[in-house]
Amino acid sequence: MESTVNAAGVVNTTEVKVQIRNGSAQIGMGDGTIDVTVTDPELFDIPNKLAVGMKLPLGEAIANIGGFRVKSTITENEVIDREEITTPAGAFKCYVVKQTSSGRVMGIKSESTIKTWYSRGVGVVKSETYGNGKISSSSVLTSIEK
């Protein structure tokens, strides 16, 4: 997966690799990794059969980023649409999941919304993160290795 982040007008592209096992995720980005643990492992589960309007689990996730512990509470998690999208990895029929979370980072309250496009048998095909009503980062599936 290739991720593009726009911070202060600068666009950086980095390769992102995600591994999920037993309710924990390890996200490798460039030279570093982020470890994410959830209080309810179902937060990482995406059912095989989705439908627009379907509510998905709510809960808490804790990320360890560069020695900082960041706790987020998922307050909304719902399938909002069904779309066909095309990426460098191909064309995919996807369900769009909107997930809103709130938390504190170094004592500062934050809220973000993530829209994720899931394709059955593939997983995440596209993702967009929004903060303060503006897109702050996005990712798109560029290839599939078997």
Helices and strands as residue ranges (DSSP letters): E 2-7, E 10-21, E 24-29, E 32-38, G 41-44, E 59-65, E 68-87, E 90-105, E 108-119, E 123-131, E 134-140
